[in-house]
């Protein structure tokens, strides 16, 4: 067997030499990359300081509660508007003004009210009837009926008209509906504009739509939120099913690796085949139905995604996509059939390793918990930073006044010179901002917040990879398995990673975080440049985004293998990355044969779990199957819980399979090192199992001969 080893050596680096004292992960090691460890600690201290400053100045109520024209919160406990949770606009048509986009505030008086108006009523009609007491609750606070009608409407003390409205996101919007093809608000088709003229309600409808450019988005968000409130427990049940399936799959993989891999392959093909069949049946069913031949381009974007399911073109697109995916998988399986057999042997060895280190299956929960902490801290800090501005008041005037949009003080404005120059102007709350040094630094603090999130999240992932690599390396380098295996390999690897290699993990995470924050900045610039007509700038931005995406993928691959070398030898990050890269280059044929094929098989396993749970969720939430009568809740969009279950199932399956993936990568590098250090003789025996040795060496020899023949 010693004669086979030179076939795979390349010209990259020096192969490892035989060392009789080497028995796996080195226990006597020192701290690595101390400077980067110090930088990480200082950065964390600065991050905590930024969080404290943000929490001191921020007020998340600004995100939750609307504010009236005086900048006072609606519905907030401890304020005079405590019992007035909704925001009422005097004239929502004016919200169609460009000031909405520039100042983020409608140029019309806004007050907090207890309930949105539920009837159509004009000020003139209300003043001469018993409805005036009801009407006065929609006037400015402290309103007294001591003015004429013209003066009240001119000064903006009361709205000219009340329109039946419904609360949406704590704001009152006209209750628009269609009756016999006519747009109506309540039971009215016309309204009075406050100057004695009647207008068609369509004008109000169009004005309301323009006034709130995100009204449909808000409606969509509210409906999605409603769907979550009635289906969250079923979503949790679906995720639990995905977790149970993933765990069962991993357990079966431990004992029946070969059979499970082929079952997985066949099941994926069958699931995709059923998807193609279902799409074809829906496509055939819609033939001849009215409106089913409308194209997706003509239909445009619709917030109710169910509309697309009534189009034949939608199901045709689904069928084509699934068919292409099915053909690609079948072709890959045909051409990779021999390599799949080799990959199965490696998966079997990984199954034995996982079986001896069963607690490794629970480690993704630790990573998930730490990532949740990072996400929670980042999100809360971002919210507090974005709400740490001060209330800014500006002059609003419907007429042409030179002082419009100038800042003002609402306390002194009535007696100020600005009020005399613009008698119809109002000093109204505009937005939250500020001119202090802290407010000017908010953008930089938000960038620092995002950068620290990437750094800490990558550090948590790196810690998990080093821990798992150390545990599985201890298994591989145990000559007599499991007798030579340490008592607690996972905990030992975790302790070594934190005690000696925090700096190295921080170094690798820092490099990746820098690339990721650059990608975020490029995305931000791309959004800002979308309106530009400079084709060269667009092409350059696209190239930069593509290059940095490729760079991020390469760094992730290099970091992953560097962490394995850190877990085994305890060297610093740069040395480990160089040694891992050269080791992979010396075994580039095996990398192509094994590493990516096993990744492909694990991807099929994830698709099987996600597809099975997704089909089950689809049949359940569309009332195709019922556990008991009327089990599935009524939904606005049934795709909301289905997509949530699918995404959650993929994340859960990825968490379980990531353990196997790290195990395979670790065993693969250890296998390459084993071949360089030993020759299989009695003096220098291989550490790999006999089954793994037979199939891997045989497969490698065949690939080496094939490569030589091609040359």
C-alpha positions, 0 to 999 in steps of 0.5 A, spaced: 500 500 500 505 504 501 506 504 493 500 508 492 501 514 496 505 518 491 500 518 486 496 523 489 502 528 492 502 534 488 507 540 489 503 544 494 507 544 501 511 538 504 507 532 506 506 530 513 512 525 516 511 519 520 511 521 528 510 516 533 508 520 538 502 523 534 496 520 537 490 526 535 489 533 537 495 535 541 493 537 548 499 541 550 498 547 546 499 555 547 494 561 546 494 563 539 493 570 536 493 573 542 492 580 539 486 579 535 483 576 542 485 583 545 481 586 539 475 582 540 475 583 547 475 591 546 470 591 541 465 587 545 466 593 551 465 598 545 459 594 543 456 594 550 458 601 551 454 603 544 448 599 547 448 602 553 448 609 550 443 607 545 438 604 550 439 611 554 437 615 548 432 611 545 425 610 545 422 604 542 415 607 543 416 611 537 416 605 533 410 602 536 406 607 537 404 613 532 405 620 534 400 626 533 401 633 530 404 635 537 409 629 537 405 626 543 404 618 543 397 615 542 395 610 547 401 610 551 400 609 559 402 614 563 400 620 558 394 624 557 393 620 550 393 613 554 385 612 552 386 614 545 390 609 541 389 611 534 391 616 530 386 620 526 388 625 520 383 631 519 384 630 511 388 624 509 387 626 502 393 631 503 397 625 505 398 625 497 403 631 498 410 629 496 412 632 503 410 625 505 416 622 502 420 628 504 418 629 511 415 622 513 409 626 515 402 628 512 401 636 512 395 635 515 393 636 523 393 629 526 390 627 533 389 621 538 382 618 538 379 613 542 376 610 536 376 611 529 369 615 526 364 610 524 359 614 520 359 620 515 358 627 518 360 634 515 362 639 520 356 643 518 351 638 519 354 636 525 354 643 528 346 643 527 344 637 530 345 632 536 351 629 533 356 635 535 358 632 541 360 626 537 364 630 532 368 634 537 372 628 540 375 629 533 377 636 534 384 638 537 384 637 544 381 643 548 377 645 542 371 650 544 365 652 540 367 660 540 368 661 533 365 661 526 365 655 521 370 658 517 374 660 522 374 653 525 376 650 518 381 655 517 385 654 523 384 647 523 381 646 529 376 641 527 376 636 520 371 638 515 368 631 514 368 625 518 369 619 514 367 611 516 374 609 518 378 602 520 384 602 524 390 599 521 397 599 525 393 604 530 392 609 524 385 611 522 384 609 514 377 610 510 373 604 510 373 603 502 369 598 499 366 596 492 358 596 491 356 594 484 362 596 481 362 603 485 367 605 490 364 607 496 366 609 503 361 607 508 354 608 504 357 614 501 359 615 494 360 623 495 363 627 500 364 635 502 371 638 501 370 643 507 368 649 502 361 647 500 362 643 494 361 635 493 366 631 490 366 624 488 368 619 493 373 616 488 377 622 489 378 621 496 380 613 495 385 615 490 388 621 495 388 616 500 392 611 496 397 616 494 397 618 501 399 612 504 404 609 499 405 603 503 398 602 505 397 595 501 404 593 504 401 595 511 395 591 510 399 585 507 403 585 513 397 586 518 394 580 514 400 576 515 400 578 522 393 575 523 395 569 520 401 568 525 396 569 531 391 564 529 396 558 526 402 559 530 401 553 534 400 549 528 407 552 525 410 549 531 407 543 531 410 542 523 417 544 526 417 539 531 415 534 526 421 536 522 425 536 528 423 529 529 424 527 522 431 530 522 433 526 528 430 519 526 433 520 519 440 521 523 439 515 528 437 511 522 443 514 518 447 511 524 445 504 523 443 504 516 447 509 512 448 505 506 440 503 505 438 510 508 442 514 503 439 510 497 432 511 500 433 518 501 435 519 493 429 515 491 425 519 496 427 525 493 426 523 486 419 521 488 417 527 491 420 531 485 416 527 481 409 528 485 410 535 485 411 535 477 405 531 477 401 535 481 403 541 477 401 538 471 394 536 474 393 543 476 395 546 469 390 541 466 384 543 471 385 550 469 384 549 462 378 553 459 377 557 466 375 564 465 381 568 467 386 563 467 390 565 461 392 571 463 400 572 463 404 573 470 407 580 466 400 582 465 397 581 472 403 584 475 404 584 483 399 582 487 399 582 495 394 576 495 399 571 492 393 566 491 391 570 485 397 567 482 395 560 483 389 561 479 393 562 473 395 556 468 402 560 467 404 559 474 403 552 474 407 551 468 413 555 471 413 550 477 412 544 473 418 546 468 422 548 474 421 542 478 422 538 471 429 541 470 431 540 477 429 532 477 433 532 470 439 535 473 439 530 480 438 524 475 444 526 471 448 527 477 446 520 480 448 517 473 455 520 472 456 520 480 454 513 481 461 510 483 463 516 487 457 516 491 459 509 493 465 512 496 462 517 499 457 512 502 463 509 506 465 516 508 458 517 511 458 510 514 465 512 518 461 519 520 455 515 523 460 511 527 463 517 529 457 521 531 455 514 535 461 515 539 460 522 540 452 522 541 452 529 545 454 532 538 447 532 535 445 537 541 451 542 540 447 545 534 442 547 540 448 551 543 450 554 537 442 556 536 442 559 543 448 563 542 446 566 535 439 568 538 443 572 543 447 575 538 441 577 534 437 579 540 442 584 542 443 587 535 436 588 533 435 591 540 441 596 539 438 597 532 431 599 534 434 604 540 439 607 535 434 608 530 429 611 536 434 615 539 433 622 535 429 628 538 422 630 536 423 636 530 417 640 529 416 644 522 412 649 519 406 646 515 402 651 510 397 649 505 399 656 501 405 658 498 409 660 504 417 661 504 417 659 511 414 652 509 419 646 512 423 651 517 424 648 524 419 651 529 418 651 537 410 649 538 410 653 544 412 659 542 410 659 535 403 662 536 406 669 538 412 668 533 414 672 527 413 666 523 406 666 525 405 673 523 408 672 516 404 665 515 398 666 518 395 659 515 401 656 517 402 650 523 408 648 527 407 641 527 411 635 529 415 632 523 420 627 525 425 625 530 432 627 528 437 632 531 443 636 530 448 634 536 454 630 535 451 624 537 445 624 532 450 625 526 454 619 529 448 615 528 449 612 521 456 610 524 454 607 530 449 603 526 454 600 521 458 598 527 452 595 530 452 591 524 459 589 523 459 587 531 453 582 529 457 579 523 463 578 527 460 575 533 455 571 529 461 568 525 465 567 532 459 563 534 459 559 528 467 558 528 467 556 536 462 550 534 466 548 528 472 547 532 469 544 537 466 539 533 472 538 529 476 537 535 471 531 538 471 528 531 478 528 530 479 525 537 475 519 534 479 518 528 486 518 531 484 513 536 487 507 534 483 502 538 476 505 537 472 506 542 477 504 547 482 510 546 477 515 545 477 520 551 472 520 556 468 527 554 471 529 547 466 534 546 467 538 552 474 537 552 474 540 545 470 546 547 474 547 553 481 547 548 477 552 543 475 557 548 482 557 553 487 557 547 484 559 540 479 565 542 484 569 538 484 565 532 477 564 532 476 571 532 481 572 527 477 568 522 471 571 524 473 578 523 476 577 516 469 574 514 465 579 517 469 585 513 467 581 507 460 581 509 459 588 511 462 590 505 457 586 501 452 590 505 454 597 503 455 594 496 447 592 497 446 599 500 449 603 494 446 599 489 439 600 492 441 608 492 444 607 484 438 604 482 435 610 479 441 612 475 442 611 468 449 610 468 450 603 465 458 603 467 456 604 474 451 599 474 456 594 471 461 595 476 457 594 482 454 588 479 461 585 478 463 588 485 457 584 488 459 578 484 466 578 486 465 579 494 460 573 494 465 569 491 470 571 496 465 570 502 464 563 499 472 561 499 473 564 505 468 560 509 471 554 505 478 556 507 476 558 515 472 551 515 478 547 514 483 552 518 478 551 524 479 543 523 487 544 523 486 548 529 482 543 533 488 538 531 494 541 532 493 548 536 497 552 531 495 559 529 489 561 524 494 563 518 498 557 519 492 552 520 489 556 513 496 555 509 496 547 512 489 546 510 489 549 503 496 545 501 493 539 504 487 539 500 491 541 494 495 535 495 489 531 495 485 535 490 482 529 486 479 526 493 476 533 494 472 532 488 471 525 489 468 525 496 467 532 499 462 535 494 459 528 493 457 528 500 455 535 500 450 533 495 448 527 498 446 531 505 443 536 501 438 531 498 437 529 505 435 536 507 430 537 501 427 530 503 425 532 510 423 539 507 419 537 501 416 532 506 414 537 511 412 542 506 407 537 502 404 535 509 403 543 511 400 544 504 395 539 504 393 541 511 393 548 511 389 548 504 384 543 508 386 537 503 387 533 509 384 534 516 386 531 523 379 532 526 373 536 523 375 544 521 382 543 524 386 548 520 385 555 522 382 560 517 387 564 513 388 570 509 394 567 506 395 560 507 402 560 504 404 564 510 404 558 515 407 553 509 413 558 507 414 559 515 414 551 516 418 550 510 424 555 512 424 553 519 424 545 517 430 547 512 434 550 518 432 545 523 435 539 518 441 544 516 442 544 524 442 536 524 446 535 518 451 540 519 454 536 525 455 530 519 458 535 515 463 537 520 464 530 521 465 528 514 470 534 513 474 532 519 475 525 517 476 527 510 482 531 512 484 526 518 484 521 512 489 525 508 494 526 514 493 519 515 495 517 508 501 522 509 504 520 516 503 512 515 503 507 510 499 501 513 505 497 515 505 494 522 510 499 524 506 505 521 499 502 521 493 507 519 488 510 524 482 509 519 478 503 519 479 497 515 472 498 511 474 506 510 481 504 508 479 499 502 474 503 499 477 510 499 484 507 497 481 503 491 477 509 489 483 514 490 487 509 485 482 509 480 481 516 480 489 517 480 489 512 474 483 516 470 487 523 471 493 520 469 490 517 463 487 524 461 494 528 462 
